[in-house]
Structures are given as C-alpha cells and as structure tokens.
Amino acid sequence: MMRIYRVAVAAAFAVLLAACAPTAQTVQPTTGAENGAAGAGVASSTTGQSQAGQAGQASALQNQGGLTADQLNNPNSPLSKRTVYFAFDSSEIAQQYLSVISAHAKYLAAHPNLHIKLEGNTDERGSRAYNMALGERRAQAVAKLLELQGVGPQQLSVISYGEDNPVCLQHDEACWSKNRRVNIVYPNAQ
C-alpha cells in the first residue's frame, strides 16, 4: 500500500513539474474565440496555424485609413492604445486587440526607419523562468502579427520582463490581468 502511495505521489509530482516547465514552441497569433478569462478577454495559446490562415488574418487587418505621428498621443486614435492584454498562461492575441495591432502595423510599415520595442510581461504566478519565457512568447506573438502585416523585423525589438515589471501590486485576478500584457513602446512617445 505504501509503495502504491509513493508511486502515485511521484507521478503527480512529475505531472506538476511538466505542466509548469517552460516549453519551446512557435506561437502563432490567431483570431480564435475568446475563452472568457476574467478581465482579460483573450483566447488560449495555440501552435501550428497554417500560412494561409496567417496571411488571411494579416490582410483582413490592413483595411484602415492613413495614420500620422500626431495620432500616437491622440486618445481617440488606435495608435494611442499601446498595450495588449493576455489571458492567464496564454500568448494568444485576443480579437479585440487585432485592430490596435493593425493600426500600429500600418503606421510602422509606412515609416520603415522607425523602431519600436515590444515588452512582454506576466503576472506573479509561476516560476521566474516560466514567466520570462511566457513574456517572450507574448511579445513574439505581437511581433509576428506586425510582421505579417508588412512591418520589417529590423523595426522590432522583443524583450521579456516576466513578472518583474508589474503595473499593479495586489494579489487578485483584477490586478493580475493588468500585469499580463505586451507594451508597444515607441521612441520619444509618451
């Protein structure tokens, strides 16, 4: 009986470690349905989306009017929105942020000498290594979607802060949802 108990505990521990371990995966942004995560409104992470699906998503997002640098700080402009939020343990971009990313893609494609930084962040839950990897996957997902819409890869820098750069310090879902994000940072933009 004791041996069965030890084997069960060891198996449970192995499953727990496997679930928490960072994985190397290619994250493809998709327009999947929202999963209803409180405060986040984003879908779960997926991989392996077809090239045709990516191209279709990118072309569907490019139908916006011209944008100027003045609109970076105009609160009514989509360029003033520079944060993309994510669901818990996810690096998939929610449908509600596609138009924001599309506006930035259009602006960056029209200004090929402009360089931005994509800062991936997580909430405090999870190990430091896992959160660094998740922040990286989130920033890479935004970068990939920008590139699919004509932004040159040389225009983008990706960095992960993991859990080290919180905007909210409480320990509840409302606060955690504010920390699960990618910030789009323009040089000299407020």
N, CA, C and O atoms as a DFTB+ gen file, in Angstrom:
760 C
 N C O
     1  1       0.822      -1.184       0.000
     2  2       0.000       0.000       0.000
     3  2       0.875       1.261       0.000
     4  3       0.616       2.214      -0.735
     5  1       1.916       1.242       0.843
     6  2       2.807       2.404       0.921
     7  2       3.530       2.612      -0.404
     8  3       3.763       3.753      -0.803
     9  1       3.886       1.540      -1.087
    10  2       4.576       1.637      -2.367
    11  2       3.666       2.283      -3.421
    12  3       4.123       3.118      -4.202
    13  1       2.404       1.909      -3.446
    14  2       1.454       2.499      -4.389
    15  2       1.305       3.991      -4.108
    16  3       1.246       4.804      -5.030
    17  1       1.246       4.333      -2.849
    18  2       1.131       5.736      -2.458
    19  2       2.347       6.524      -2.949
    20  3       2.193       7.620      -3.488
    21  1       3.543       5.984      -2.770
    22  2       4.762       6.669      -3.222
    23  2       4.780       6.835      -4.737
    24  3       5.161       7.889      -5.246
    25  1       4.371       5.801      -5.450
    26  2       4.334       5.873      -6.912
    27  2       3.323       6.930      -7.348
    28  3       3.596       7.693      -8.275
    29  1       2.170       6.989      -6.704
    30  2       1.147       7.976      -7.055
    31  2       1.644       9.392      -6.784
    32  3       1.419      10.293      -7.593
    33  1       2.315       9.594      -5.660
    34  2       2.851      10.912      -5.333
    35  2       3.932      11.303      -6.332
    36  3       3.972      12.446      -6.787
    37  1       4.807      10.364      -6.676
    38  2       5.867      10.653      -7.647
    39  2       5.277      10.996      -9.015
    40  3       5.763      11.908      -9.685
    41  1       4.241      10.279      -9.432
    42  2       3.601      10.552     -10.724
    43  2       2.932      11.926     -10.710
    44  3       3.036      12.680     -11.677
    45  1       2.254      12.245      -9.624
    46  2       1.604      13.553      -9.511
    47  2       2.640      14.669      -9.546
    48  3       2.426      15.697     -10.188
    49  1       3.746      14.471      -8.867
    50  2       4.818      15.470      -8.851
    51  2       5.407      15.644     -10.256
    52  3       5.688      16.770     -10.665
    53  1       5.596      14.561     -10.992
    54  2       6.134      14.634     -12.352
    55  2       5.186      15.392     -13.275
    56  3       5.624      16.198     -14.096
    57  1       3.890      15.134     -13.139
    58  2       2.904      15.835     -13.956
    59  2       2.913      17.325     -13.623
    60  3       2.848      18.164     -14.521
    61  1       2.994      17.652     -12.346
    62  2       3.036      19.050     -11.921
    63  2       4.266      19.753     -12.489
    64  3       4.162      20.875     -12.985
    65  1       5.409      19.115     -12.423
    66  2       6.633      19.716     -12.968
    67  2       6.538      19.901     -14.477
    68  3       6.966      20.928     -15.004
    69  1       5.989      18.929     -15.165
    70  2       5.856      19.026     -16.612
    71  2       4.921      20.164     -16.998
    72  3       5.164      20.857     -17.986
    73  1       3.863      20.359     -16.235
    74  2       2.910      21.423     -16.535
    75  2       3.506      22.799     -16.297
    76  3       3.137      23.757     -16.977
    77  1       4.409      22.915     -15.358
    78  2       4.994      24.213     -15.013
    79  2       6.238      24.540     -15.820
    80  3       6.659      25.696     -15.855
    81  1       6.827      23.563     -16.460
    82  2       8.084      23.784     -17.174
    83  2       7.864      24.620     -18.419
    84  3       6.884      24.408     -19.132
    85  1       8.760      25.577     -18.704
    86  2       8.657      26.328     -19.943
    87  2       8.894      25.404     -21.128
    88  3       9.701      24.477     -21.056
    89  1       8.193      25.665     -22.202
    90  2       8.345      24.843     -23.388
    91  2       8.780      25.702     -24.548
    92  3       8.449      26.886     -24.611
    93  1       9.515      25.118     -25.463
    94  2       9.895      25.817     -26.681
    95  2       8.788      25.564     -27.684
    96  3       8.535      24.421     -28.065
    97  1       8.142      26.608     -28.103
    98  2       7.079      26.469     -29.076
    99  2       7.034      27.699     -29.955
   100  3       7.464      28.782     -29.559
   101  1       6.511      27.517     -31.140
   102  2       6.299      28.638     -32.016
   103  2       4.883      29.111     -31.796
   104  3       3.936      28.356     -32.014
   105  1       4.724      30.343     -31.370
   106  2       3.402      30.876     -31.086
   107  2       2.924      31.623     -32.308
   108  3       3.583      32.544     -32.790
   109  1       1.784      31.222     -32.797
   110  2       1.196      31.854     -33.956
   111  2      -0.026      32.638     -33.505
   112  3      -0.929      32.053     -32.907
   113  1      -0.092      33.940     -33.769
   114  2      -1.281      34.688     -33.401
   115  2      -2.472      34.199     -34.211
   116  3      -2.350      33.951     -35.410
   117  1      -3.609      34.061     -33.569
   118  2      -4.813      33.615     -34.250
   119  2      -5.970      34.502     -33.847
   120  3      -5.861      35.319     -32.932
   121  1      -7.077      34.328     -34.542
   122  2      -8.275      35.080     -34.210
   123  2      -9.271      34.193     -33.511
   124  3     -10.477      34.385     -33.669
   125  1      -8.810      33.227     -32.744
   126  2      -9.676      32.266     -32.068
   127  2     -10.673      32.932     -31.153
   128  3     -10.517      34.097     -30.789
   129  1     -11.709      32.183     -30.778
   130  2     -12.754      32.701     -29.906
   131  2     -12.195      32.995     -28.533
   132  3     -11.216      32.389     -28.097
   133  1     -12.828      33.927     -27.866
   134  2     -12.382      34.291     -26.526
   135  2     -12.735      33.177     -25.558
   136  3     -13.732      32.475     -25.724
   137  1     -11.883      33.029     -24.529
   138  2     -12.144      31.960     -23.569
   139  2     -12.817      32.463     -22.315
   140  3     -13.062      31.679     -21.398
   141  1     -13.126      33.746     -22.242
   142  2     -13.887      34.258     -21.124
   143  2     -13.089      34.459     -19.856
   144  3     -13.686      34.512     -18.781
   145  1     -11.770      34.573     -19.921
   146  2     -10.974      34.810     -18.720
   147  2     -11.349      36.157     -18.133
   148  3     -11.467      37.144     -18.860
   149  1     -11.534      36.204     -16.842
   150  2     -11.972      37.429     -16.182
   151  2     -10.983      38.550     -16.393
   152  3      -9.793      38.401     -16.116
   153  1     -11.476      39.676     -16.887
   154  2     -10.658      40.865     -17.020
   155  2      -9.708      40.852     -18.192
   156  3      -9.107      41.884     -18.491
   157  1      -9.542      39.727     -18.875
   158  2      -8.556      39.674     -19.931
   159  2      -9.187      39.601     -21.311
   160  3      -8.730      40.283     -22.229
   161  1     -10.233      38.787     -21.482
   162  2     -10.915      38.679     -22.749
   163  2     -10.039      38.188     -23.861
   164  3     -10.106      38.722     -24.968
   165  1      -9.205      37.175     -23.612
   166  2      -8.341      36.656     -24.650
   167  2      -8.434      35.147     -24.701
   168  3      -8.907      34.502     -23.765
   169  1      -7.971      34.591     -25.819
   170  2      -8.074      33.155     -26.025
   171  2      -6.798      32.459     -25.598
   172  3      -5.792      33.108     -25.311
   173  1      -6.841      31.147     -25.558
   174  2      -5.683      30.378     -25.106
   175  2      -4.661      30.213     -26.212
   176  3      -4.963      30.434     -27.385
   177  1      -3.448      29.822     -25.837
   178  2      -2.328      29.703     -26.757
   179  2      -2.479      28.497     -27.678
   180  3      -2.931      27.435     -27.252
   181  1      -2.094      28.669     -28.956
   182  2      -2.102      27.569     -29.906
   183  2      -0.844      27.630     -30.740
   184  3      -0.148      28.645     -30.771
   185  1      -0.560      26.530     -31.416
   186  2       0.564      26.493     -32.334
   187  2       0.118      25.827     -33.623
   188  3      -0.932      25.186     -33.678
   189  1       0.937      25.989     -34.668
   190  2       0.719      25.249     -35.897
   191  2      -0.333      25.835     -36.823
   192  3      -0.884      25.089     -37.632
   193  1      -0.637      27.085     -36.759
   194  2      -1.608      27.673     -37.656
   195  2      -1.022      27.690     -39.064
   196  3       0.180      27.897     -39.227
   197  1      -1.850      27.477     -40.080
   198  2      -1.367      27.420     -41.454
   199  2      -0.935      28.788     -41.949
   200  3      -1.420      29.814     -41.472
   201  1      -0.020      28.796     -42.911
   202  2       0.460      30.043     -43.501
   203  2      -0.694      30.781     -44.171
   204  3      -0.759      32.009     -44.107
   205  1      -1.606      30.051     -44.812
   206  2      -2.737      30.694     -45.471
   207  2      -3.610      31.405     -44.452
   208  3      -4.092      32.507     -44.715
   209  1      -3.820      30.800     -43.303
   210  2      -4.622      31.417     -42.245
   211  2      -3.961      32.682     -41.726
   212  3      -4.637      33.676     -41.463
   213  1      -2.646      32.648     -41.578
   214  2      -1.918      33.839     -41.112
   215  2      -2.026      34.960     -42.125
   216  3      -2.282      36.108     -41.761
   217  1      -1.833      34.636     -43.392
   218  2      -1.901      35.655     -44.431
   219  2      -3.302      36.249     -44.509
   220  3      -3.453      37.457     -44.696
   221  1      -4.320      35.417     -44.368
   222  2      -5.693      35.908     -44.389
   223  2      -5.971      36.842     -43.228
   224  3      -6.628      37.870     -43.393
   225  1      -5.476      36.488     -42.064
   226  2      -5.662      37.337     -40.880
   227  2      -4.960      38.676     -41.083
   228  3      -5.522      39.728     -40.778
   229  1      -3.740      38.635     -41.593
   230  2      -2.983      39.867     -41.792
   231  2      -3.657      40.770     -42.813
   232  3      -3.763      41.975     -42.588
   233  1      -4.117      40.213     -43.936
   234  2      -4.728      41.052     -44.955
   235  2      -6.068      41.608     -44.486
   236  3      -6.439      42.715     -44.877
   237  1      -6.789      40.879     -43.671
   238  2      -8.067      41.361     -43.160
   239  2      -7.886      42.547     -42.221
   240  3      -8.803      43.351     -42.057
   241  1      -6.718      42.665     -41.606
   242  2      -6.482      43.726     -40.640
   243  2      -5.936      45.007     -41.265
   244  3      -5.851      46.025     -40.579
   245  1      -5.567      44.988     -42.535
   246  2      -4.886      46.128     -43.134
   247  2      -5.815      47.188     -43.707
   248  3      -5.334      48.160     -44.291
   249  1      -7.089      47.042     -43.564
   250  2      -8.036      47.970     -44.190
   251  2      -8.370      49.156     -43.290
   252  3      -9.532      49.347     -42.932
   253  1      -7.377      49.949     -42.923
   254  2      -7.592      51.155     -42.129
   255  2      -7.015      52.344     -42.867
   256  3      -6.132      52.194     -43.711
   257  1      -7.518      53.531     -42.547
   258  2      -7.045      54.756     -43.186
   259  2      -5.635      55.107     -42.756
   260  3      -5.076      54.469     -41.865
   261  1      -5.048      56.137     -43.397
   262  2      -3.700      56.577     -43.079
   263  2      -3.603      57.125     -41.663
   264  3      -4.544      57.750     -41.174
   265  1      -2.487      56.900     -41.009
   266  2      -2.258      57.349     -39.639
   267  2      -0.988      58.184     -39.603
   268  3      -0.025      57.891     -40.311
   269  1      -0.986      59.222     -38.778
   270  2       0.160      60.113     -38.677
   271  2       0.786      60.027     -37.293
   272  3       0.202      59.466     -36.367
   273  1       1.987      60.592     -37.166
   274  2       2.693      60.584     -35.880
   275  2       1.913      61.333     -34.812
   276  3       2.007      60.990     -33.633
   277  1       1.147      62.344     -35.192
   278  2       0.333      63.086     -34.227
   279  2      -0.658      62.175     -33.513
   280  3      -1.058      62.451     -32.382
   281  1      -1.044      61.111     -34.161
   282  2      -2.044      60.219     -33.589
   283  2      -1.473      59.276     -32.525
   284  3      -2.228      58.560     -31.867
   285  1      -0.156      59.271     -32.353
   286  2       0.428      58.443     -31.294
   287  2      -0.081      58.868     -29.919
   288  3      -0.249      58.026     -29.037
   289  1      -0.323      60.140     -29.730
   290  2      -0.780      60.647     -28.441
   291  2      -2.209      61.174     -28.465
   292  3      -2.671      61.735     -27.471
   293  1      -2.913      61.008     -29.569
   294  2      -4.322      61.385     -29.663
   295  2      -5.148      60.268     -29.023
   296  3      -5.162      59.150     -29.539
   297  1      -5.832      60.542     -27.916
   298  2      -6.555      59.477     -27.212
   299  2      -7.654      58.823     -28.047
   300  3      -8.114      57.734     -27.702
   301  1      -8.084      59.458     -29.134
   302  2      -9.110      58.882     -29.996
   303  2      -8.525      58.022     -31.116
   304  3      -9.272      57.415     -31.883
   305  1      -7.216      57.967     -31.214
   306  2      -6.541      57.210     -32.263
   307  2      -6.204      55.801     -31.773
   308  3      -5.883      55.614     -30.599
   309  1      -6.274      54.816     -32.660
   310  2      -5.852      53.470     -32.249
   311  2      -4.356      53.401     -31.918
   312  3      -3.924      52.487     -31.216
   313  1      -3.562      54.359     -32.417
   314  2      -2.135      54.368     -32.102
   315  2      -1.862      54.760     -30.654
   316  3      -0.791      54.464     -30.124
   317  1      -2.814      55.419     -30.013
   318  2      -2.620      55.785     -28.605
   319  2      -2.770      54.570     -27.689
   320  3      -2.337      54.596     -26.537
   321  1      -3.373      53.530     -28.197
   322  2      -3.521      52.284     -27.437
   323  2      -2.286      51.437     -27.704
   324  3      -2.094      50.942     -28.815
   325  1      -1.449      51.271     -26.686
   326  2      -0.174      50.588     -26.888
   327  2       0.034      49.447     -25.897
   328  3       1.170      49.096     -25.576
   329  1      -1.062      48.871     -25.415
   330  2      -0.961      47.718     -24.531
   331  2      -1.911      46.630     -25.021
   332  3      -3.079      46.890     -25.308
   333  1      -1.392      45.411     -25.111
   334  2      -2.178      44.239     -25.491
   335  2      -2.199      43.327     -24.267
   336  3      -1.147      42.933     -23.765
   337  1      -3.396      42.992     -23.788
   338  2      -3.532      42.151     -22.596
   339  2      -3.785      40.701     -22.988
   340  3      -4.305      40.417     -24.067
   341  1      -3.408      39.790     -22.095
   342  2      -3.493      38.361     -22.356
   343  2      -4.209      37.631     -21.224
   344  3      -4.259      38.108     -20.091
   345  1      -4.757      36.471     -21.552
   346  2      -5.373      35.597     -20.549
   347  2      -4.269      34.914     -19.747
   348  3      -3.108      34.903     -20.159
   349  1      -4.630      34.359     -18.626
   350  2      -3.688      33.622     -17.790
   351  2      -3.045      32.497     -18.585
   352  3      -3.731      31.726     -19.256
   353  1      -1.722      32.410     -18.504
   354  2      -0.959      31.336     -19.122
   355  2      -1.172      31.238     -20.633
   356  3      -1.156      30.140     -21.189
   357  1      -1.369      32.368     -21.294
   358  2      -1.647      32.388     -22.725
   359  2      -0.760      33.399     -23.433
   360  3      -0.367      34.416     -22.862
   361  1      -0.458      33.101     -24.677
   362  2       0.257      34.053     -25.520
   363  2      -0.510      34.302     -26.816
   364  3       0.058      34.780     -27.798
   365  1      -1.787      33.978     -26.816
   366  2      -2.612      34.227     -27.994
   367  2      -3.242      35.610     -27.908
   368  3      -3.713      36.034     -26.853
   369  1      -3.239      36.292     -29.027
   370  2      -3.771      37.648     -29.098
   371  2      -5.287      37.576     -29.281
   372  3      -5.784      36.891     -30.176
   373  1      -6.006      38.286     -28.428
   374  2      -7.467      38.308     -28.493
   375  2      -7.949      39.146     -29.673
   376  3      -7.273      40.077     -30.111
   377  1      -9.100      38.805     -30.163
   378  2      -9.735      39.502     -31.284
   379  2      -9.822      41.002     -31.030
   380  3      -9.627      41.793     -31.953
   381  1     -10.107      41.403     -29.809
   382  2     -10.304      42.822     -29.509
   383  2      -9.045      43.657     -29.704
   384  3      -9.139      44.881     -29.791
   385  1      -7.865      43.034     -29.776
   386  2      -6.616      43.777     -29.948
   387  2      -6.108      43.759     -31.385
   388  3      -5.099      44.399     -31.683
   389  1      -6.773      43.050     -32.273
   390  2      -6.306      42.949     -33.654
   391  2      -6.326      44.296     -34.366
   392  3      -5.412      44.600     -35.133
   393  1      -7.349      45.103     -34.126
   394  2      -7.405      46.412     -34.800
   395  2      -6.320      47.350     -34.272
   396  3      -5.784      48.164     -35.024
   397  1      -5.997      47.242     -32.995
   398  2      -4.925      48.063     -32.416
   399  2      -3.590      47.678     -33.057
   400  3      -2.829      48.546     -33.484
   401  1      -3.313      46.389     -33.122
   402  2      -2.061      45.915     -33.715
   403  2      -2.013      46.270     -35.197
   404  3      -0.957      46.628     -35.720
   405  1      -3.153      46.172     -35.871
   406  2      -3.214      46.525     -37.286
   407  2      -2.887      47.995     -37.519
   408  3      -2.194      48.336     -38.477
   409  1      -3.385      48.866     -36.644
   410  2      -3.090      50.297     -36.772
   411  2      -1.592      50.550     -36.602
   412  3      -1.005      51.333     -37.348
   413  1      -0.980      49.895     -35.632
   414  2       0.465      50.056     -35.429
   415  2       1.240      49.479     -36.615
   416  3       2.252      50.042     -37.032
   417  1       0.764      48.363     -37.154
   418  2       1.430      47.755     -38.314
   419  2       1.381      48.696     -39.517
   420  3       2.378      48.866     -40.219
   421  1       0.238      49.295     -39.747
   422  2       0.091      50.220     -40.873
   423  2       1.025      51.418     -40.704
   424  3       1.687      51.837     -41.654
   425  1       1.071      51.954     -39.513
   426  2       1.933      53.106     -39.232
   427  2       3.412      52.739     -39.390
   428  3       4.175      53.478     -40.013
   429  1       3.811      51.602     -38.827
   430  2       5.212      51.183     -38.911
   431  2       5.614      50.830     -40.340
   432  3       6.731      51.129     -40.760
   433  1       4.715      50.198     -41.088
   434  2       5.019      49.860     -42.479
   435  2       5.206      51.123     -43.314
   436  3       6.002      51.144     -44.252
   437  1       4.461      52.179     -42.964
   438  2       4.592      53.452     -43.681
   439  2       5.832      54.231     -43.251
   440  3       6.248      55.165     -43.936
   441  1       6.422      53.850     -42.119
   442  2       7.620      54.513     -41.587
   443  2       8.697      53.453     -41.327
   444  3       8.952      53.102     -40.175
   445  1       9.326      52.943     -42.388
   446  2      10.257      51.814     -42.241
   447  2      11.520      52.123     -41.440
   448  3      12.227      51.195     -41.047
   449  1      11.824      53.385     -41.186
   450  2      13.001      53.718     -40.383
   451  2      12.691      53.792     -38.894
   452  3      13.596      53.974     -38.079
   453  1      11.428      53.655     -38.538
   454  2      11.011      53.716     -37.141
   455  2      11.216      52.354     -36.485
   456  3      10.945      51.317     -37.091
   457  1      11.693      52.364     -35.253
   458  2      11.981      51.148     -34.498
   459  2      11.196      51.178     -33.188
   460  3      11.196      52.192     -32.491
   461  1      10.525      50.070     -32.845
   462  2       9.783      50.002     -31.584
   463  2      10.265      48.822     -30.752
   464  3      10.941      47.919     -31.244
   465  1       9.894      48.860     -29.472
   466  2      10.218      47.765     -28.557
   467  2       8.911      47.138     -28.093
   468  3       7.962      47.842     -27.750
   469  1       8.867      45.813     -28.086
   470  2       7.719      45.062     -27.585
   471  2       8.136      44.427     -26.264
   472  3       9.014      43.565     -26.229
   473  1       7.495      44.863     -25.170
   474  2       7.850      44.415     -23.829
   475  2       6.821      43.416     -23.318
   476  3       5.675      43.778     -23.051
   477  1       7.238      42.147     -23.182
   478  2       6.347      41.103     -22.687
   479  2       6.368      41.038     -21.170
   480  3       7.431      41.103     -20.552
   481  1       5.192      40.910     -20.573
   482  2       5.051      40.881     -19.114
   483  2       4.073      39.790     -18.695
   484  3       3.220      39.368     -19.475
   485  1       4.213      39.344     -17.453
   486  2       3.320      38.334     -16.889
   487  2       2.878      38.764     -15.501
   488  3       3.383      39.741     -14.949
   489  1       1.926      38.020     -14.943
   490  2       1.607      38.248     -13.538
   491  2       2.615      37.469     -12.695
   492  3       3.515      36.829     -13.239
   493  1       2.471      37.521     -11.398
   494  2       3.471      36.953     -10.489
   495  2       3.398      35.438     -10.334
   496  3       4.311      34.829      -9.777
   497  1       2.336      34.833     -10.814
   498  2       2.184      33.390     -10.633
   499  2       3.085      32.633     -11.598
   500  3       3.245      33.049     -12.745
   501  1       3.662      31.553     -11.163
   502  2       4.590      30.776     -11.976
   503  2       6.024      31.066     -11.580
   504  3       6.310      32.055     -10.906
   505  1       6.916      30.195     -12.004
   506  2       8.333      30.380     -11.677
   507  2       8.909      31.541     -12.486
   508  3       8.337      31.950     -13.496
   509  1      10.024      32.054     -12.038
   510  2      10.686      33.161     -12.744
   511  2      11.041      32.755     -14.176
   512  3      10.806      33.518     -15.113
   513  1      11.602      31.564     -14.346
   514  2      11.990      31.099     -15.685
   515  2      10.767      30.951     -16.591
   516  3      10.798      31.346     -17.756
   517  1       9.702      30.384     -16.051
   518  2       8.484      30.213     -16.852
   519  2       7.921      31.573     -17.260
   520  3       7.533      31.760     -18.413
   521  1       7.873      32.514     -16.332
   522  2       7.323      33.833     -16.632
   523  2       8.170      34.592     -17.644
   524  3       7.628      35.318     -18.478
   525  1       9.479      34.440     -17.587
   526  2      10.334      35.078     -18.592
   527  2      10.033      34.511     -19.980
   528  3       9.938      35.258     -20.954
   529  1       9.882      33.188     -20.065
   530  2       9.572      32.552     -21.348
   531  2       8.188      32.961     -21.840
   532  3       8.013      33.209     -23.034
   533  1       7.204      33.036     -20.953
   534  2       5.851      33.426     -21.345
   535  2       5.817      34.885     -21.813
   536  3       5.155      35.197     -22.802
   537  1       6.512      35.767     -21.125
   538  2       6.589      37.162     -21.570
   539  2       7.207      37.260     -22.960
   540  3       6.764      38.052     -23.791
   541  1       8.225      36.454     -23.202
   542  2       8.872      36.407     -24.526
   543  2       7.887      35.918     -25.592
   544  3       7.804      36.504     -26.672
   545  1       7.140      34.847     -25.296
   546  2       6.160      34.323     -26.263
   547  2       5.087      35.362     -26.571
   548  3       4.660      35.493     -27.719
   549  1       4.653      36.093     -25.563
   550  2       3.639      37.128     -25.787
   551  2       4.175      38.224     -26.706
   552  3       3.500      38.625     -27.653
   553  1       5.370      38.701     -26.433
   554  2       5.962      39.749     -27.267
   555  2       6.211      39.228     -28.689
   556  3       5.998      39.953     -29.661
   557  1       6.653      37.992     -28.807
   558  2       6.882      37.399     -30.134
   559  2       5.580      37.246     -30.905
   560  3       5.573      37.404     -32.126
   561  1       4.478      36.942     -30.225
   562  2       3.179      36.817     -30.898
   563  2       2.765      38.154     -31.508
   564  3       2.269      38.195     -32.635
   565  1       2.964      39.242     -30.774
   566  2       2.646      40.572     -31.305
   567  2       3.591      40.904     -32.457
   568  3       3.159      41.433     -33.481
   569  1       4.873      40.599     -32.297
   570  2       5.853      40.858     -33.359
   571  2       5.488      40.107     -34.637
   572  3       5.553      40.667     -35.732
   573  1       5.107      38.853     -34.496
   574  2       4.751      38.037     -35.664
   575  2       3.560      38.633     -36.404
   576  3       3.556      38.689     -37.634
   577  1       2.556      39.075     -35.665
   578  2       1.385      39.666     -36.304
   579  2       1.737      40.986     -36.989
   580  3       1.213      41.279     -38.064
   581  1       2.606      41.775     -36.389
   582  2       3.066      43.010     -37.039
   583  2       3.815      42.691     -38.331
   584  3       3.605      43.341     -39.355
   585  1       4.686      41.693     -38.277
   586  2       5.455      41.312     -39.461
   587  2       4.554      40.797     -40.578
   588  3       4.800      41.074     -41.752
   589  1       3.515      40.050     -40.222
   590  2       2.581      39.542     -41.227
   591  2       1.846      40.667     -41.952
   592  3       1.296      40.467     -43.035
   593  1       1.844      41.843     -41.346
   594  2       1.157      42.990     -41.935
   595  2       2.130      43.991     -42.545
   596  3       1.756      45.134     -42.805
   597  1       3.365      43.581     -42.775
   598  2       4.303      44.413     -43.520
   599  2       5.358      45.142     -42.718
   600  3       6.142      45.894     -43.296
   601  1       5.412      44.953     -41.423
   602  2       6.448      45.586     -40.612
   603  2       7.730      44.766     -40.747
   604  3       7.707      43.541     -40.632
   605  1       8.832      45.442     -40.989
   606  2      10.105      44.744     -41.119
   607  2      10.598      44.238     -39.771
   608  3      10.467      44.940     -38.769
   609  1      11.156      43.047     -39.725
   610  2      11.661      42.515     -38.455
   611  2      12.746      43.386     -37.834
   612  3      12.918      43.382     -36.615
   613  1      13.483      44.137     -38.664
   614  2      14.512      45.031     -38.149
   615  2      13.905      46.225     -37.409
   616  3      14.629      46.943     -36.720
   617  1      12.599      46.454     -37.536
   618  2      11.924      47.546     -36.844
   619  2      11.497      47.163     -35.434
   620  3      11.032      48.014     -34.675
   621  1      11.649      45.902     -35.079
   622  2      11.107      45.394     -33.821
   623  2      12.191      44.846     -32.906
   624  3      13.080      44.117     -33.347
   625  1      12.110      45.198     -31.639
   626  2      12.921      44.577     -30.591
   627  2      11.958      43.939     -29.605
   628  3      10.950      44.536     -29.228
   629  1      12.274      42.733     -29.198
   630  2      11.427      41.998     -28.261
   631  2      12.195      41.803     -26.967
   632  3      13.359      41.400     -26.980
   633  1      11.542      42.089     -25.851
   634  2      12.145      41.874     -24.544
   635  2      11.078      41.322     -23.609
   636  3       9.906      41.687     -23.705
   637  1      11.487      40.449     -22.716
   638  2      10.571      39.931     -21.703
   639  2      11.023      40.404     -20.336
   640  3      12.191      40.272     -19.970
   641  1      10.082      40.956     -19.587
   642  2      10.340      41.316     -18.201
   643  2       9.741      40.278     -17.257
   644  3       9.933      40.361     -16.044
   645  1       9.017      39.302     -17.805
   646  2       8.378      38.308     -16.955
   647  2       7.495      38.999     -15.940
   648  3       6.662      39.833     -16.297
   649  1       7.674      38.656     -14.675
   650  2       6.873      39.239     -13.596
   651  2       7.535      40.470     -12.976
   652  3       7.001      41.035     -12.022
   653  1       8.685      40.894     -13.499
   654  2       9.495      41.929     -12.853
   655  2       9.043      43.365     -13.081
   656  3       9.612      44.278     -12.483
   657  1       8.047      43.599     -13.917
   658  2       7.632      44.962     -14.237
   659  2       6.117      45.121     -14.062
   660  3       5.429      45.480     -15.017
   661  1       5.587      44.860     -12.863
   662  2       4.129      44.927     -12.684
   663  2       3.624      46.369     -12.686
   664  3       4.335      47.288     -12.279
   665  1       2.393      46.550     -13.146
   666  2       1.732      47.849     -13.044
   667  2       0.762      47.859     -11.865
   668  3       0.290      48.918     -11.453
   669  1       0.471      46.688     -11.329
   670  2      -0.441      46.544     -10.201
   671  2       0.174      45.547      -9.225
   672  3       0.708      44.517      -9.637
   673  1       0.097      45.855      -7.930
   674  2       0.793      45.030      -6.939
   675  2      -0.122      44.199      -6.040
   676  3       0.376      43.438      -5.211
   677  1      -1.448      44.321      -6.178
   678  2      -2.335      43.491      -5.371
   679  2      -2.247      42.045      -5.841
   680  3      -1.726      41.760      -6.920
   681  1      -2.756      41.148      -5.028
   682  2      -2.683      39.713      -5.333
   683  2      -4.082      39.175      -5.604
   684  3      -4.590      38.332      -4.864
   685  1      -4.697      39.673      -6.672
   686  2      -6.020      39.195      -7.071
   687  2      -6.125      39.230      -8.594
   688  3      -5.268      39.808      -9.263
   689  1      -7.169      38.615      -9.143
   690  2      -7.317      38.486     -10.584
   691  2      -7.397      39.840     -11.287
   692  3      -6.831      40.009     -12.366
   693  1      -8.092      40.799     -10.689
   694  2      -8.206      42.118     -11.319
   695  2      -6.828      42.741     -11.526
   696  3      -6.568      43.359     -12.558
   697  1      -5.968      42.580     -10.561
   698  2      -4.615      43.123     -10.655
   699  2      -3.761      42.281     -11.606
   700  3      -3.063      42.826     -12.462
   701  1      -3.814      40.969     -11.459
   702  2      -3.008      40.093     -12.309
   703  2      -3.326      40.323     -13.792
   704  3      -2.426      40.286     -14.632
   705  1      -4.610      40.560     -14.113
   706  2      -4.976      40.747     -15.524
   707  2      -4.328      42.008     -16.111
   708  3      -4.109      42.079     -17.320
   709  1      -4.023      42.996     -15.274
   710  2      -3.342      44.207     -15.751
   711  2      -1.854      43.964     -15.996
   712  3      -1.227      44.688     -16.770
   713  1      -1.293      42.963     -15.350
   714  2       0.135      42.666     -15.494
   715  2       0.430      41.726     -16.661
   716  3       1.574      41.652     -17.107
   717  1      -0.562      41.014     -17.159
   718  2      -0.386      40.095     -18.283
   719  2      -0.539      40.886     -19.581
   720  3      -1.646      41.044     -20.095
   721  1       0.601      41.388     -20.111
   722  2       0.483      42.332     -21.210
   723  2       1.757      42.382     -22.055
   724  3       2.813      41.879     -21.670
   725  1       1.609      43.012     -23.221
   726  2       2.741      43.447     -24.038
   727  2       2.569      44.940     -24.237
   728  3       1.515      45.399     -24.676
   729  1       3.603      45.694     -23.914
   730  2       3.626      47.134     -24.148
   731  2       4.317      47.396     -25.474
   732  3       5.387      46.850     -25.742
   733  1       3.706      48.230     -26.303
   734  2       4.290      48.658     -27.571
   735  2       4.926      50.017     -27.279
   736  3       4.223      50.989     -27.005
   737  1       6.255      50.081     -27.339
   738  2       6.975      51.279     -26.915
   739  2       7.649      51.938     -28.124
   740  3       8.533      51.366     -28.761
   741  1       7.198      53.160     -28.413
   742  2       7.792      53.975     -29.460
   743  2       8.869      54.869     -28.851
   744  3       8.742      55.289     -27.700
   745  1       9.920      55.164     -29.600
   746  2      10.909      56.115     -29.082
   747  2      10.283      57.504     -28.995
   748  3       9.589      57.936     -29.915
   749  1      10.525      58.184     -27.912
   750  2      10.058      59.561     -27.702
   751  2       8.550      59.729     -27.653
   752  3       8.067      60.859     -27.715
   753  1       7.787      58.645     -27.544
   754  2       6.333      58.758     -27.392
   755  2       6.010      58.618     -25.909
   756  3       6.629      57.826     -25.198
   757  1       5.045      59.387     -25.461
   758  2       4.693      59.361     -24.044
   759  2       3.787      58.214     -23.712
   760  3       3.397      58.049     -22.557
